[in-house]
Amino acid sequence: MREPGSGEGITRRAALQRMLLTTAGLAGLDLVAGQRPLWGAEAAPAASARAKAVIQIWMWGGPSHLDTFDPKPEAGPDYCGPLKQPIPTKVEGLRVCELLPLLAQQADKYSVIRSMTHGVNGHETASYIVQTGHKPGDRLVHPCAGAVVSLLRGYEHGYTGVVPPYVVLTTPQGRFSEAGLLGMRYKPFATGGDPNQQRFAVEGFVAEGISDERQHGRRELLHALDTLGQAMPGNPHFAKLDRAEERAYELMLGDARKIFDLSEEKDELRERYGRNKFGQCCLMARRLVERGVPYVTINYPGWDTHKRHFETMRTRLPEMDKGMATLLVDLAERGLLGSTMVWWSGEFGRTPRIEWGEPWNGGRGHYGKCFSAVVAGGGFKGGQVVGASDAKGEEVADHPVYPWDLLRAMYRLLGIDPDGPLPNPGGLDLKVMPAGENAGKGDPLAAIV
């Protein structure tokens, strides 16, 4: 028997089983081995922890530092192109791109690191370095920051949220395994869907075209088909499945689903964020951290601008400006900015010198030698600039900051010892973070922490 509209090749029974197991997995349950493989990951949060959550705005593809937070109009048109009139901000001496007027007004809430560097120009390797703080080459795949926080501030430390502790809005970037050697349990829950649509079709929570009544009917059918479970009442393995089912349906049909229902927000606020996918992802991220989710990544594509770079910037930068600035204001007004870290970065910057010829027509390439990152909240000071690039944005001129420096600072603010052990299923002797090039030279981010 096949359910109408289910397509060829899948039975109703198989569809129901797939739905239950997928959603049970979403709920963070290990149906075979039990709920919580700890590997000794039980260190309590440090008393000095300032941050409870991170919102990572991942500028997928690599944003130009010259066209965002490190403008260089004096370098001439081959470097600044048509974006040659940077604007002052609320912070004296800090200028940003002319297409970021709302973020200019909120500059007291964030700090700009203008001397980020790692020297790698390949997407995959650069993404790995920036998000894990590890260089490749030791034959290990280290977990990214979201997975580390999911481990050390997630299920094993009293997290009881109905949503997994590491969420990606809306699709994973796929550059590397985010969980790395920690395993599948610490991969992010990627929502899928588009929060700007009338109904945010979150994977495992909301099924397109399936009413609540139909979901209830499916559950009744599932119970009717469960003849083995009915024949073995009290079996502990089936009891685990029953608990998983209860939680799965709570996600799909109970109050938990309301977390993703943006219709609960005022239309005026949704407009302020921007009625587009990125803007509504920013709003969704705020809702998630407000409900205790410790790590949310917004994967924001469209920044790999080899061709017609400035045409893309005319669209992307105002969209980013509106969503990110409103996020900072909204967090501050709700008293959440002090405990919520906002981290804006891509895997690298883009070539300072513009490629005007065919086929690029004003494009910028990959550039890992010097780029910018922005941090706000969670213990980071606002209104500061760390480091500097040279007159053309080609080299770090002062105070180099490496990805591991930034992640070490973030972990400390989260109450995670970067020099402490990283529990892992292989029992390897690993630390949370490597020391890196600045070891023994003091904290390169002390001025903003």
GUDRENDO-54830 format. One record per residue (C-alpha): residue number from 1; residue in three letters; x, z, y. Coordinates in nm, 4 decimals, decimal comma, padded with zeros to 6 digits. Layout:
! residues N
SITE   nr  rest        xx        zz        yy
SITE  NUM   ALA         X         Z         Y
...
END
This chain:
! residues 449
SITE   nr  rest        xx        zz        yy
SITE    1   MET   00,0000   00,0000   00,0000
SITE    2   ARG   00,1360  -00,0941   00,3435
SITE    3   GLU   00,0355   00,0384   00,6819
SITE    4   PRO  -00,1021  -00,2265   00,9175
SITE    5   GLY   00,1613  -00,3289   01,1685
SITE    6   SER   00,4471  -00,1714   00,9757
SITE    7   GLY   00,6007  -00,5092   00,8927
SITE    8   GLU   00,7148  -00,6517   00,5608
SITE    9   GLY   00,9377  -00,4707   00,3171
SITE   10   ILE   00,8603  -00,1051   00,3899
SITE   11   THR   00,5940   00,1042   00,2208
SITE   12   ARG   00,3842   00,3612   00,3954
SITE   13   ARG   00,5521   00,6312   00,1853
SITE   14   ALA   00,8993   00,5086   00,2864
SITE   15   ALA   00,8003   00,4937   00,6521
SITE   16   LEU   00,6737   00,8520   00,6439
SITE   17   GLN   00,9827   00,9768   00,4642
SITE   18   ARG   01,2082   00,8002   00,7134
SITE   19   MET   01,0140   00,9472   01,0049
SITE   20   LEU   01,0402   01,3014   00,8700
SITE   21   LEU   01,4084   01,2859   00,7791
SITE   22   THR   01,5070   01,1206   01,1063
SITE   23   THR   01,3240   01,3779   01,3127
SITE   24   ALA   01,4495   01,6669   01,0996
SITE   25   GLY   01,7999   01,5422   01,1627
SITE   26   LEU   01,7187   01,5305   01,5326
SITE   27   ALA   01,6211   01,8944   01,5141
SITE   28   GLY   01,9794   01,9765   01,4200
SITE   29   LEU   01,9060   02,0934   01,0657
SITE   30   ASP   02,1274   02,0426   00,7628
SITE   31   LEU   01,8659   02,0018   00,4891
SITE   32   VAL   02,1167   02,0148   00,2052
SITE   33   ALA   02,3730   02,2789   00,2958
SITE   34   GLY   02,1821   02,5024   00,5343
SITE   35   GLN   02,1638   02,5134   00,9101
SITE   36   ARG   02,4945   02,6340   01,0481
SITE   37   PRO   02,8392   02,5354   00,9193
SITE   38   LEU   03,0450   02,7709   01,1359
SITE   39   TRP   03,4103   02,7259   01,0225
SITE   40   GLY   03,4783   03,0492   01,2141
SITE   41   ALA   03,3567   02,9054   01,5473
SITE   42   GLU   03,2329   03,2393   01,6768
SITE   43   ALA   03,4327   03,3209   01,9897
SITE   44   ALA   03,2104   03,4717   02,2584
SITE   45   PRO   03,1880   03,3145   02,6054
SITE   46   ALA   03,4517   03,4447   02,8431
SITE   47   ALA   03,3350   03,6925   03,1042
SITE   48   SER   03,4684   03,4606   03,3741
SITE   49   ALA   03,2419   03,1704   03,2754
SITE   50   ARG   03,0798   03,0200   03,5843
SITE   51   ALA   02,9149   02,7138   03,4334
SITE   52   LYS   02,6370   02,7051   03,1776
SITE   53   ALA   02,5865   02,3305   03,1639
SITE   54   VAL   02,7475   01,9938   03,2384
SITE   55   ILE   02,5865   01,6735   03,3607
SITE   56   GLN   02,8336   01,3932   03,3028
SITE   57   ILE   02,7664   01,0719   03,4950
SITE   58   TRP   02,9683   00,8238   03,2947
SITE   59   MET   03,0361   00,5107   03,4977
SITE   60   TRP   03,0476   00,2827   03,1989
SITE   61   GLY   03,2994   00,0031   03,2525
SITE   62   GLY   03,5048   00,1630   03,5292
SITE   63   PRO   03,3994   00,1865   03,8963
SITE   64   SER   03,6224   00,0723   04,1812
SITE   65   HIS   03,7773   00,3679   04,3617
SITE   66   LEU   03,8214   00,1541   04,6764
SITE   67   ASP   03,4496   00,0759   04,6875
SITE   68   THR   03,3254   00,4292   04,6263
SITE   69   PHE   03,5197   00,7445   04,7200
SITE   70   ASP   03,8620   00,6116   04,8271
SITE   71   PRO   03,8008   00,3233   05,0725
SITE   72   LYS   04,1015   00,1341   05,2162
SITE   73   PRO   03,9795  -00,0872   05,5021
SITE   74   GLU   04,3232  -00,0813   05,6636
SITE   75   ALA   04,4687  -00,2594   05,3595
SITE   76   GLY   04,2923  -00,5781   05,4649
SITE   77   PRO   04,0275  -00,8110   05,3194
SITE   78   ASP   04,2190  -00,8810   04,9973
SITE   79   TYR   04,1690  -00,5142   04,9097
SITE   80   CYS   03,8490  -00,3970   05,0762
SITE   81   GLY   03,6616  -00,7282   05,0764
SITE   82   PRO   03,3338  -00,7213   05,2706
SITE   83   LEU   03,3028  -00,3414   05,2329
SITE   84   LYS   03,5284  -00,2740   05,5292
SITE   85   GLN   03,3348  -00,0117   05,7264
SITE   86   PRO   03,3561   00,3221   05,5416
SITE   87   ILE   03,1417   00,5970   05,6841
SITE   88   PRO   03,2257   00,9571   05,7726
SITE   89   THR   03,0738   01,2337   05,5642
SITE   90   LYS   02,9580   01,5864   05,6280
SITE   91   VAL   03,3176   01,6909   05,5540
SITE   92   GLU   03,5635   01,6258   05,8338
SITE   93   GLY   03,8240   01,3644   05,7415
SITE   94   LEU   03,6464   01,2453   05,4256
SITE   95   ARG   03,5165   00,8886   05,4282
SITE   96   VAL   03,3201   00,7086   05,1580
SITE   97   CYS   03,1910   00,3562   05,1095
SITE   98   GLU   02,9329   00,2384   05,3613
SITE   99   LEU   02,6821   00,1883   05,0785
SITE  100   LEU   02,6796   00,5625   04,9997
SITE  101   PRO   02,5090   00,7170   05,3053
SITE  102   LEU   02,3124   00,9788   05,1079
SITE  103   LEU   02,6189   01,1003   04,9230
SITE  104   ALA   02,8008   01,1136   05,2570
SITE  105   GLN   02,5415   01,3687   05,3698
SITE  106   GLN   02,6020   01,5813   05,0587
SITE  107   ALA   02,9840   01,5767   05,0660
SITE  108   ASP   02,9974   01,9528   05,1125
SITE  109   LYS   02,8586   01,9878   04,7592
SITE  110   TYR   03,1278   01,7884   04,5760
SITE  111   SER   03,5024   01,7365   04,5665
SITE  112   VAL   03,6829   01,4058   04,5214
SITE  113   ILE   03,9940   01,3727   04,3055
SITE  114   ARG   04,1713   01,0614   04,4370
SITE  115   SER   04,4772   01,0827   04,2146
SITE  116   MET   04,3413   01,0481   03,8618
SITE  117   THR   04,5778   00,8544   03,6367
SITE  118   HIS   04,6585   00,7668   03,2765
SITE  119   GLY   04,7940   00,4114   03,3001
SITE  120   VAL   04,5747   00,2579   03,0289
SITE  121   ASN   04,3716  -00,0576   03,0993
SITE  122   GLY   04,1786  -00,0971   02,7731
SITE  123   HIS   03,8179   00,0275   02,7639
SITE  124   GLU   03,8298   00,1938   02,4232
SITE  125   THR   04,1582   00,3799   02,4646
SITE  126   ALA   04,0911   00,4764   02,8263
SITE  127   SER   03,7426   00,6052   02,7388
SITE  128   TYR   03,8897   00,8115   02,4575
SITE  129   ILE   04,1579   00,9624   02,6818
SITE  130   VAL   03,9229   01,0483   02,9701
SITE  131   GLN   03,6464   01,1963   02,7543
SITE  132   THR   03,8620   01,3835   02,5007
SITE  133   GLY   04,1736   01,4635   02,7061
SITE  134   HIS   04,3897   01,3500   02,4148
SITE  135   LYS   04,6222   01,0551   02,3847
SITE  136   PRO   04,5771   00,8422   02,0742
SITE  137   GLY   04,8480   00,8221   01,8129
SITE  138   ASP   04,8300   01,1473   01,6159
SITE  139   ARG   04,6046   00,9921   01,3495
SITE  140   LEU   04,3173   01,2188   01,4498
SITE  141   VAL   03,9976   01,1357   01,6349
SITE  142   HIS   03,9475   01,4287   01,8692
SITE  143   PRO   03,5972   01,5216   01,9870
SITE  144   CYS   03,4845   01,4438   02,3390
SITE  145   ALA   03,3897   01,7179   02,5831
SITE  146   GLY   03,0211   01,7011   02,4924
SITE  147   ALA   03,0924   01,7622   02,1250
SITE  148   VAL   03,3322   02,0493   02,2036
SITE  149   VAL   03,0680   02,2163   02,4207
SITE  150   SER   02,8067   02,1526   02,1520
SITE  151   LEU   03,0322   02,3346   01,9041
SITE  152   LEU   03,1549   02,6214   02,1203
SITE  153   ARG   02,8443   02,6749   02,3353
SITE  154   GLY   02,5762   02,5339   02,1061
SITE  155   TYR   02,4127   02,6367   01,7806
SITE  156   GLU   02,6937   02,8706   01,6766
SITE  157   HIS   02,6550   03,0754   01,9949
SITE  158   GLY   02,2886   03,1508   02,0113
SITE  159   TYR   02,1587   02,8193   02,1410
SITE  160   THR   01,7934   02,8028   02,0385
SITE  161   GLY   01,6703   02,5036   02,2371
SITE  162   VAL   01,4348   02,2572   02,0736
SITE  163   VAL   01,6566   01,9708   02,1937
SITE  164   PRO   02,0090   01,9342   02,0466
SITE  165   PRO   02,2791   02,0848   02,2721
SITE  166   TYR   02,4479   01,7491   02,3456
SITE  167   VAL   02,2189   01,4754   02,4779
SITE  168   VAL   02,2981   01,1206   02,5903
SITE  169   LEU   02,0680   00,9357   02,8278
SITE  170   THR   01,9907   00,6832   02,6987
SITE  171   THR   02,2333   00,4968   02,4708
SITE  172   PRO   02,5782   00,5931   02,3406
SITE  173   GLN   02,8601   00,3787   02,4738
SITE  174   GLY   03,0076   00,3135   02,1302
SITE  175   ARG   03,3709   00,3077   02,2444
SITE  176   PHE   03,4731   00,5775   01,9941
SITE  177   SER   03,3204   00,8471   01,7741
SITE  178   GLU   03,2127   01,1162   02,0202
SITE  179   ALA   03,2123   01,3905   01,7566
SITE  180   GLY   03,5427   01,2801   01,6059
SITE  181   LEU   03,6782   01,5125   01,3407
SITE  182   LEU   03,3964   01,7649   01,3973
SITE  183   GLY   03,1582   01,5430   01,2039
SITE  184   MET   02,8065   01,4065   01,2409
SITE  185   ARG   02,6452   01,7381   01,3338
SITE  186   TYR   02,8161   01,7242   01,6722
SITE  187   LYS   02,7328   01,3682   01,7635
SITE  188   PRO   02,5082   01,3442   02,0681
SITE  189   PHE   02,1366   01,2944   02,0434
SITE  190   ALA   02,0859   00,9586   02,2170
SITE  191   THR   01,7325   00,9379   02,3513
SITE  192   GLY   01,6993   00,5603   02,3666
SITE  193   GLY   01,4103   00,4339   02,5759
SITE  194   ASP   01,3805   00,4167   02,9536
SITE  195   PRO   01,2643   00,7217   03,1518
SITE  196   ASN   01,1392   00,4917   03,4277
SITE  197   GLN   00,8715   00,3480   03,2007
SITE  198   GLN   00,5196   00,4912   03,2033
SITE  199   ARG   00,5950   00,6601   02,8710
SITE  200   PHE   00,9537   00,7603   02,7966
SITE  201   ALA   00,9888   00,6499   02,4331
SITE  202   VAL   01,2414   00,9116   02,3169
SITE  203   GLU   01,3789   00,8448   01,9690
SITE  204   GLY   01,2131   01,0787   01,7193
SITE  205   PHE   00,9848   01,2348   01,9824
SITE  206   VAL   00,7676   00,9505   02,1082
SITE  207   ALA   00,6878   00,6386   01,9054
SITE  208   GLU   00,5840   00,3288   02,0974
SITE  209   GLY   00,2226   00,2407   02,0301
SITE  210   ILE   00,1561   00,5433   01,8052
SITE  211   SER  -00,1096   00,7850   01,9278
SITE  212   ASP  -00,1064   01,1571   01,8578
SITE  213   GLU  -00,4116   01,1125   01,6372
SITE  214   ARG  -00,2259   00,8598   01,4265
SITE  215   GLN   00,0718   01,0945   01,3949
SITE  216   HIS  -00,1598   01,3698   01,2700
SITE  217   GLY  -00,3038   01,1247   01,0203
SITE  218   ARG   00,0437   01,0348   00,8984
SITE  219   ARG   00,1224   01,4013   00,8455
SITE  220   GLU  -00,1921   01,4516   00,6389
SITE  221   LEU  -00,1005   01,1482   00,4303
SITE  222   LEU   00,2528   01,2824   00,3831
SITE  223   HIS   00,1115   01,6081   00,2476
SITE  224   ALA  -00,1262   01,4212   00,0155
SITE  225   LEU   00,1649   01,2209  -00,1270
SITE  226   ASP   00,3841   01,5289  -00,1774
SITE  227   THR   00,2774   01,5892  -00,5378
SITE  228   LEU   00,6208   01,7216  -00,6397
SITE  229   GLY   00,6192   01,9834  -00,3663
SITE  230   GLN   00,2667   02,0890  -00,4647
SITE  231   ALA   00,3783   02,1254  -00,8260
SITE  232   MET   00,6699   02,3567  -00,7330
SITE  233   PRO   00,5365   02,6139  -00,4863
SITE  234   GLY   00,7963   02,8592  -00,3590
SITE  235   ASN   01,0927   02,6343  -00,4366
SITE  236   PRO   01,3635   02,7254  -00,1783
SITE  237   HIS   01,4735   02,3636  -00,1308
SITE  238   PHE   01,1217   02,2542  -00,0496
SITE  239   ALA   01,0870   02,5556   00,1795
SITE  240   LYS   01,3764   02,4167   00,3870
SITE  241   LEU   01,2019   02,0822   00,4040
SITE  242   ASP   00,8801   02,2527   00,5106
SITE  243   ARG   01,0606   02,4330   00,7942
SITE  244   ALA   01,2219   02,1069   00,9003
SITE  245   GLU   00,8823   01,9382   00,8978
SITE  246   GLU   00,7320   02,2104   01,1147
SITE  247   ARG   01,0074   02,1717   01,3711
SITE  248   ALA   00,9930   01,7932   01,3562
SITE  249   TYR   00,6220   01,7888   01,4348
SITE  250   GLU   00,6690   02,0492   01,7059
SITE  251   LEU   00,9064   01,8018   01,8683
SITE  252   MET   00,6644   01,5126   01,8295
SITE  253   LEU   00,3338   01,6814   01,9036
SITE  254   GLY   00,3962   02,0265   02,0524
SITE  255   ASP   00,5168   02,1654   02,3827
SITE  256   ALA   00,8734   02,0537   02,3103
SITE  257   ARG   00,7802   01,6937   02,3828
SITE  258   LYS   00,6838   01,7880   02,7366
SITE  259   ILE   01,0529   01,8249   02,8225
SITE  260   PHE   01,0722   01,4455   02,8298
SITE  261   ASP   00,7434   01,3933   03,0114
SITE  262   LEU   00,8433   01,2975   03,3655
SITE  263   SER   00,4808   01,2669   03,4685
SITE  264   GLU   00,5001   01,6455   03,5174
SITE  265   GLU   00,7275   01,5818   03,8175
SITE  266   LYS   00,5865   01,5050   04,1625
SITE  267   ASP   00,5767   01,1372   04,2544
SITE  268   GLU   00,7588   01,2144   04,5787
SITE  269   LEU   01,0546   01,3627   04,3901
SITE  270   ARG   01,0649   01,0716   04,1453
SITE  271   GLU   01,0799   00,8322   04,4397
SITE  272   ARG   01,3645   01,0309   04,5928
SITE  273   TYR   01,5644   00,9922   04,2729
SITE  274   GLY   01,4858   00,6202   04,2650
SITE  275   ARG   01,2306   00,4488   04,0443
SITE  276   ASN   01,4910   00,2866   03,8243
SITE  277   LYS   01,6549   00,3783   03,4957
SITE  278   PHE   01,9555   00,5580   03,6469
SITE  279   GLY   01,7543   00,7538   03,9008
SITE  280   GLN   01,5083   00,8765   03,6411
SITE  281   CYS   01,7962   00,9602   03,4042
SITE  282   CYS   01,9317   01,1886   03,6758
SITE  283   LEU   01,5939   01,3589   03,7020
SITE  284   MET   01,5730   01,3862   03,3233
SITE  285   ALA   01,9206   01,5426   03,3143
SITE  286   ARG   01,8088   01,8083   03,5602
SITE  287   ARG   01,5059   01,8882   03,3426
SITE  288   LEU   01,7270   01,9240   03,0367
SITE  289   VAL   01,9819   02,1623   03,1900
SITE  290   GLU   01,6958   02,3556   03,3491
SITE  291   ARG   01,5743   02,4195   02,9944
SITE  292   GLY   01,9138   02,5318   02,8683
SITE  293   VAL   02,0727   02,2157   02,7256
SITE  294   PRO   02,4469   02,2726   02,7812
SITE  295   TYR   02,5723   01,9117   02,7933
SITE  296   VAL   02,4000   01,5952   02,9127
SITE  297   THR   02,5705   01,2579   02,9540
SITE  298   ILE   02,4142   00,9792   03,1595
SITE  299   ASN   02,5699   00,6559   03,0365
SITE  300   TYR   02,5439   00,4308   03,3410
SITE  301   PRO   02,6410   00,0708   03,2548
SITE  302   GLY   02,7172  -00,2217   03,4824
SITE  303   TRP   03,0539  -00,1300   03,6346
SITE  304   ASP   03,2822  -00,3701   03,4458
SITE  305   THR   03,2790  -00,6106   03,7385
SITE  306   HIS   03,5355  -00,8812   03,6629
SITE  307   LYS   03,3193  -01,1399   03,8375
SITE  308   ARG   03,1157  -01,1312   04,1579
SITE  309   HIS   03,2032  -00,7664   04,2032
SITE  310   PHE   03,0590  -00,7281   04,5517
SITE  311   GLU   02,7249  -00,8817   04,4599
SITE  312   THR   02,6921  -00,6145   04,1924
SITE  313   MET   02,7993  -00,3392   04,4315
SITE  314   ARG   02,5230  -00,4329   04,6774
SITE  315   THR   02,2726  -00,3388   04,4062
SITE  316   ARG   02,4482  -00,0707   04,2052
SITE  317   LEU   02,5899   00,1488   04,4817
SITE  318   PRO   02,2591   00,2160   04,6633
SITE  319   GLU   02,1011   00,2964   04,3259
SITE  320   MET   02,3838   00,5364   04,2409
SITE  321   ASP   02,3759   00,6850   04,5905
SITE  322   LYS   02,0083   00,7710   04,5701
SITE  323   GLY   02,0091   00,9138   04,2181
SITE  324   MET   02,3297   01,1162   04,2398
SITE  325   ALA   02,2689   01,2558   04,5887
SITE  326   THR   01,9161   01,3650   04,4965
SITE  327   LEU   02,0462   01,5263   04,1785
SITE  328   LEU   02,2896   01,7397   04,3797
SITE  329   VAL   02,0191   01,8407   04,6277
SITE  330   ASP   01,7630   01,9116   04,3570
SITE  331   LEU   02,0040   02,1281   04,1577
SITE  332   ALA   02,1007   02,3190   04,4714
SITE  333   GLU   01,7394   02,3773   04,5805
SITE  334   ARG   01,6518   02,5133   04,2348
SITE  335   GLY   01,9515   02,7469   04,2276
SITE  336   LEU   02,1106   02,5502   03,9422
SITE  337   LEU   02,4131   02,3909   04,1084
SITE  338   GLY   02,6201   02,7080   04,0862
SITE  339   SER   02,5883   02,7075   03,7074
SITE  340   THR   02,5687   02,3317   03,6467
SITE  341   MET   02,8784   02,1153   03,6627
SITE  342   VAL   02,8348   01,7522   03,7669
SITE  343   TRP   03,1197   01,5226   03,6623
SITE  344   TRP   03,1306   01,1612   03,7874
SITE  345   SER   03,3936   00,9305   03,6380
SITE  346   GLY   03,4577   00,6137   03,4455
SITE  347   GLU   03,7365   00,5322   03,2052
SITE  348   PHE   03,9526   00,3938   03,4884
SITE  349   GLY   03,9265   00,2332   03,8303
SITE  350   ARG   03,9465  -00,1335   03,9185
SITE  351   THR   04,2302  -00,3465   04,0509
SITE  352   PRO   04,2779  -00,2790   04,4228
SITE  353   ARG   04,3684  -00,6405   04,4939
SITE  354   ILE   04,0618  -00,8626   04,4659
SITE  355   GLU   04,0661  -01,1750   04,2491
SITE  356   TRP   03,9031  -01,4346   04,4723
SITE  357   GLY   03,9663  -01,7497   04,2678
SITE  358   GLU   03,7598  -01,9092   03,9925
SITE  359   PRO   03,6134  -01,7903   03,7648
SITE  360   TRP   03,6244  -01,4412   03,9193
SITE  361   ASN   03,4808  -01,5211   04,2633
SITE  362   GLY   03,5706  -01,1853   04,4074
SITE  363   GLY   03,6184  -00,9746   04,0942
SITE  364   ARG   03,8196  -00,6666   04,0109
SITE  365   GLY   03,9971  -00,6003   03,6800
SITE  366   HIS   04,0717  -00,2825   03,4842
SITE  367   TYR   04,3025  -00,0287   03,6503
SITE  368   GLY   04,4171   00,2949   03,4889
SITE  369   LYS   04,7168   00,3610   03,7119
SITE  370   CYS   04,5126   00,5242   03,9907
SITE  371   PHE   04,1404   00,6021   04,0171
SITE  372   SER   03,8935   00,8634   04,1404
SITE  373   ALA   03,6708   01,1284   03,9886
SITE  374   VAL   03,4089   01,3511   04,1524
SITE  375   VAL   03,3153   01,7055   04,0501
SITE  376   ALA   03,0498   01,9415   04,1818
SITE  377   GLY   02,8918   02,2739   04,0929
SITE  378   GLY   02,9577   02,5075   03,8039
SITE  379   GLY   03,2431   02,6791   03,9850
SITE  380   PHE   03,3991   02,3727   04,1478
SITE  381   LYS   03,4249   02,3993   04,5260
SITE  382   GLY   03,2670   02,1334   04,7422
SITE  383   GLY   03,3978   01,9495   05,0451
SITE  384   GLN   03,7535   01,9083   04,9161
SITE  385   VAL   03,9856   01,6162   04,8436
SITE  386   VAL   04,2517   01,6521   04,5746
SITE  387   GLY   04,5515   01,4201   04,5707
SITE  388   ALA   04,5895   01,0805   04,7327
SITE  389   SER   04,6504   00,7179   04,6493
SITE  390   ASP   04,8865   00,4986   04,8489
SITE  391   ALA   04,7830   00,2736   05,1382
SITE  392   LYS   04,6446   00,0063   04,9047
SITE  393   GLY   04,5077   00,2320   04,6307
SITE  394   GLU   04,7611   00,0986   04,3815
SITE  395   GLU   04,9655   00,4084   04,3044
SITE  396   VAL   04,9188   00,7851   04,3049
SITE  397   ALA   05,0937   00,8940   04,6218
SITE  398   ASP   05,0447   01,2680   04,5854
SITE  399   HIS   04,9393   01,5257   04,3276
SITE  400   PRO   04,8735   01,3288   04,0054
SITE  401   VAL   04,5845   01,4579   03,7970
SITE  402   TYR   04,5499   01,3559   03,4330
SITE  403   PRO   04,2273   01,3603   03,2305
SITE  404   TRP   04,3458   01,6627   03,0316
SITE  405   ASP   04,4011   01,8533   03,3583
SITE  406   LEU   04,0408   01,7976   03,4587
SITE  407   LEU   03,8986   01,8835   03,1177
SITE  408   ARG   04,1078   02,2000   03,0979
SITE  409   ALA   03,9606   02,3115   03,4315
SITE  410   MET   03,6092   02,2295   03,3147
SITE  411   TYR   03,6503   02,4237   02,9917
SITE  412   ARG   03,7785   02,7294   03,1764
SITE  413   LEU   03,4739   02,7242   03,4024
SITE  414   LEU   03,2563   02,7042   03,0907
SITE  415   GLY   03,4287   03,0108   02,9486
SITE  416   ILE   03,6123   02,8059   02,6855
SITE  417   ASP   03,9847   02,8749   02,6460
SITE  418   PRO   04,1557   02,5318   02,6535
SITE  419   ASP   04,4526   02,6832   02,4694
SITE  420   GLY   04,2303   02,8484   02,2123
SITE  421   PRO   04,1681   02,7235   01,8576
SITE  422   LEU   03,9304   02,4363   01,7905
SITE  423   PRO   03,7419   02,5211   01,4697
SITE  424   ASN   03,7010   02,2151   01,2488
SITE  425   PRO   03,5749   02,1384   00,8979
SITE  426   GLY   03,9226   02,0344   00,7785
SITE  427   GLY   04,0750   02,3688   00,8701
SITE  428   LEU   04,3430   02,1979   01,0810
SITE  429   ASP   04,5482   02,4045   01,3232
SITE  430   LEU   04,4178   02,2530   01,6474
SITE  431   LYS   04,3765   02,3700   02,0046
SITE  432   VAL   04,0852   02,2776   02,2261
SITE  433   MET   04,3142   02,0828   02,4622
SITE  434   PRO   04,6768   01,9675   02,4837
SITE  435   ALA   04,8904   02,0984   02,7685
SITE  436   GLY   04,9878   01,7558   02,9046
SITE  437   GLU   05,2380   01,6445   03,1663
SITE  438   ASN   05,1525   01,9171   03,4171
SITE  439   ALA   05,2321   02,2009   03,1754
SITE  440   GLY   05,4366   02,4665   03,3510
SITE  441   LYS   05,3737   02,3174   03,6959
SITE  442   GLY   05,0714   02,5265   03,7838
SITE  443   ASP   04,7060   02,4261   03,7863
SITE  444   PRO   04,6735   02,0885   03,9644
SITE  445   LEU   04,3072   02,1634   04,0392
SITE  446   ALA   04,3497   02,5225   04,1584
SITE  447   ALA   04,2386   02,4252   04,5099
SITE  448   ILE   03,8874   02,3350   04,3934
SITE  449   VAL   03,8303   02,5857   04,1127
END
